[in-house]
């Protein structure tokens, strides 16, 4: 009788609130699918952000470099290099502004502005400059202009290739 009452007590105390192995596998499968989807969305968001930053860096550098060159050329009292009107384009621009020597040139993949022997890098650390060219245009005895060309390339490698921008313009004296 005692054994029978113990069995009845054990049966009534038995709780069936645990998980079966099948339920656990289903929950883990659903969680894994959710985790993969969320990871893919996160990676996709990062790629879009990287692409936007790359485009922004190229645009900012090209605008800054062009604005700096325009300001300095328009305030120049003398164009030293390129010296000859219409000569083939070169990769160095040397001008005088308020008695100071300004030289724009490439050093590796960086655009350098040297002011009286003090070099300053004009492009950012995440871009490089290529195809830098300067050509003197104008009429003999008249005001001369400078034809400028350069390419700004992002150092960030995207799946579609690096972001780049070609800049070509002519800057004349400030009249």
NORHUHU-V883561 format. One record per residue. N is the residue number from 1. RES is the residue in one small letter. OMEGA is omega in whole degrees, 0 to 359 (* if undefined). D_LAST is the distance of its C-alpha to the last C-alpha in Angstrom with 1 decimal. Layout:
n=N res=RES omega=OMEGA d_last=D_LAST
n=N res=RES omega=OMEGA d_last=D_LAST
This chain:
n=1 res=x omega=179 d_last=117.1
n=2 res=x omega=180 d_last=114.8
n=3 res=x omega=181 d_last=112.9
n=4 res=x omega=179 d_last=112.5
n=5 res=x omega=175 d_last=111.1
n=6 res=x omega=178 d_last=108.6
n=7 res=x omega=179 d_last=107.5
n=8 res=x omega=178 d_last=107.0
n=9 res=x omega=179 d_last=104.9
n=10 res=x omega=180 d_last=102.8
n=11 res=x omega=180 d_last=102.2
n=12 res=x omega=179 d_last=101.2
n=13 res=x omega=181 d_last=98.8
n=14 res=x omega=182 d_last=97.2
n=15 res=x omega=179 d_last=93.6
n=16 res=x omega=183 d_last=91.9
n=17 res=x omega=180 d_last=88.4
n=18 res=x omega=178 d_last=87.0
n=19 res=x omega=172 d_last=84.7
n=20 res=x omega=181 d_last=86.1
n=21 res=x omega=180 d_last=84.5
n=22 res=x omega=178 d_last=83.4
n=23 res=x omega=179 d_last=81.6
n=24 res=x omega=178 d_last=79.9
n=25 res=x omega=179 d_last=78.7
n=26 res=x omega=178 d_last=77.4
n=27 res=x omega=179 d_last=75.5
n=28 res=x omega=178 d_last=74.0
n=29 res=x omega=179 d_last=73.0
n=30 res=x omega=178 d_last=71.2
n=31 res=x omega=179 d_last=69.5
n=32 res=x omega=178 d_last=68.4
n=33 res=x omega=178 d_last=66.9
n=34 res=x omega=180 d_last=65.1
n=35 res=x omega=179 d_last=63.8
n=36 res=x omega=180 d_last=62.6
n=37 res=x omega=180 d_last=60.8
n=38 res=x omega=178 d_last=59.1
n=39 res=x omega=179 d_last=58.1
n=40 res=x omega=178 d_last=56.5
n=41 res=x omega=179 d_last=54.6
n=42 res=x omega=179 d_last=53.3
n=43 res=x omega=178 d_last=52.3
n=44 res=x omega=178 d_last=50.5
n=45 res=x omega=178 d_last=48.6
n=46 res=x omega=179 d_last=47.6
n=47 res=x omega=178 d_last=46.4
n=48 res=x omega=179 d_last=44.2
n=49 res=x omega=179 d_last=42.8
n=50 res=x omega=178 d_last=42.1
n=51 res=x omega=180 d_last=40.3
n=52 res=x omega=178 d_last=38.1
n=53 res=x omega=180 d_last=37.3
n=54 res=x omega=178 d_last=36.5
n=55 res=x omega=180 d_last=34.1
n=56 res=x omega=180 d_last=32.5
n=57 res=x omega=179 d_last=32.1
n=58 res=x omega=180 d_last=30.4
n=59 res=x omega=181 d_last=28.0
n=60 res=x omega=181 d_last=27.2
n=61 res=x omega=181 d_last=26.7
n=62 res=x omega=179 d_last=24.5
n=63 res=x omega=181 d_last=22.2
n=64 res=x omega=181 d_last=22.2
n=65 res=x omega=180 d_last=21.5
n=66 res=x omega=179 d_last=18.7
n=67 res=x omega=180 d_last=17.0
n=68 res=x omega=179 d_last=17.7
n=69 res=x omega=181 d_last=16.3
n=70 res=x omega=180 d_last=13.0
n=71 res=x omega=183 d_last=12.7
n=72 res=x omega=181 d_last=13.8
n=73 res=x omega=181 d_last=11.8
n=74 res=x omega=178 d_last=8.4
n=75 res=x omega=182 d_last=9.9
n=76 res=x omega=175 d_last=11.7
n=77 res=x omega=182 d_last=12.2
n=78 res=x omega=172 d_last=14.4
n=79 res=x omega=183 d_last=15.6
n=80 res=x omega=178 d_last=19.4
n=81 res=x omega=5 d_last=21.0
n=82 res=x omega=187 d_last=20.8
n=83 res=x omega=188 d_last=21.1
n=84 res=x omega=176 d_last=21.8
n=85 res=x omega=174 d_last=19.7
n=86 res=x omega=179 d_last=21.6
n=87 res=x omega=179 d_last=24.2
n=88 res=x omega=181 d_last=26.1
n=89 res=x omega=176 d_last=24.5
n=90 res=x omega=182 d_last=25.5
n=91 res=x omega=178 d_last=26.0
n=92 res=x omega=173 d_last=24.1
n=93 res=x omega=178 d_last=20.5
n=94 res=x omega=180 d_last=20.3
n=95 res=x omega=175 d_last=17.1
n=96 res=x omega=179 d_last=16.9
n=97 res=x omega=179 d_last=15.3
n=98 res=x omega=178 d_last=16.4
n=99 res=x omega=179 d_last=19.3
n=100 res=x omega=178 d_last=20.5
n=101 res=x omega=177 d_last=21.2
n=102 res=x omega=179 d_last=20.4
n=103 res=x omega=174 d_last=22.4
n=104 res=x omega=179 d_last=22.6
n=105 res=x omega=176 d_last=26.0
n=106 res=x omega=171 d_last=29.0
n=107 res=x omega=188 d_last=32.2
n=108 res=x omega=179 d_last=34.8
n=109 res=x omega=181 d_last=33.5
n=110 res=x omega=174 d_last=31.1
n=111 res=x omega=183 d_last=27.3
n=112 res=x omega=170 d_last=27.0
n=113 res=x omega=179 d_last=24.1
n=114 res=x omega=179 d_last=25.4
n=115 res=x omega=180 d_last=23.9
n=116 res=x omega=177 d_last=25.7
n=117 res=x omega=178 d_last=28.8
n=118 res=x omega=182 d_last=28.9
n=119 res=x omega=177 d_last=28.9
n=120 res=x omega=177 d_last=27.8
n=121 res=x omega=184 d_last=28.8
n=122 res=x omega=180 d_last=26.2
n=123 res=x omega=181 d_last=28.4
n=124 res=x omega=182 d_last=31.5
n=125 res=x omega=182 d_last=35.1
n=126 res=x omega=175 d_last=35.9
n=127 res=x omega=174 d_last=33.4
n=128 res=x omega=182 d_last=32.8
n=129 res=x omega=176 d_last=29.9
n=130 res=x omega=175 d_last=30.6
n=131 res=x omega=179 d_last=29.1
n=132 res=x omega=178 d_last=26.0
n=133 res=x omega=177 d_last=24.0
n=134 res=x omega=177 d_last=20.8
n=135 res=x omega=180 d_last=20.0
n=136 res=x omega=179 d_last=17.4
n=137 res=x omega=177 d_last=16.1
n=138 res=x omega=179 d_last=14.5
n=139 res=x omega=177 d_last=15.8
n=140 res=x omega=179 d_last=17.5
n=141 res=x omega=180 d_last=15.7
n=142 res=x omega=176 d_last=12.3
n=143 res=x omega=181 d_last=9.5
n=144 res=x omega=176 d_last=11.6
n=145 res=x omega=179 d_last=11.8
n=146 res=x omega=173 d_last=14.7
n=147 res=x omega=185 d_last=17.3
n=148 res=x omega=174 d_last=19.1
n=149 res=x omega=174 d_last=22.6
n=150 res=x omega=178 d_last=25.2
n=151 res=x omega=176 d_last=28.1
n=152 res=x omega=183 d_last=29.3
n=153 res=x omega=177 d_last=33.1
n=154 res=x omega=176 d_last=35.3
n=155 res=x omega=178 d_last=38.2
n=156 res=x omega=180 d_last=40.4
n=157 res=x omega=177 d_last=42.8
n=158 res=x omega=179 d_last=43.5
n=159 res=x omega=178 d_last=46.2
n=160 res=x omega=182 d_last=43.6
n=161 res=x omega=182 d_last=41.8
n=162 res=x omega=175 d_last=38.8
n=163 res=x omega=177 d_last=35.8
n=164 res=x omega=178 d_last=32.7
n=165 res=x omega=175 d_last=29.2
n=166 res=x omega=179 d_last=27.2
n=167 res=x omega=176 d_last=23.4
n=168 res=x omega=180 d_last=21.4
n=169 res=x omega=175 d_last=17.7
n=170 res=x omega=180 d_last=14.7
n=171 res=x omega=180 d_last=11.7
n=172 res=x omega=181 d_last=8.6
n=173 res=x omega=178 d_last=6.0
n=174 res=x omega=183 d_last=3.8
n=175 res=x omega=* d_last=0.0
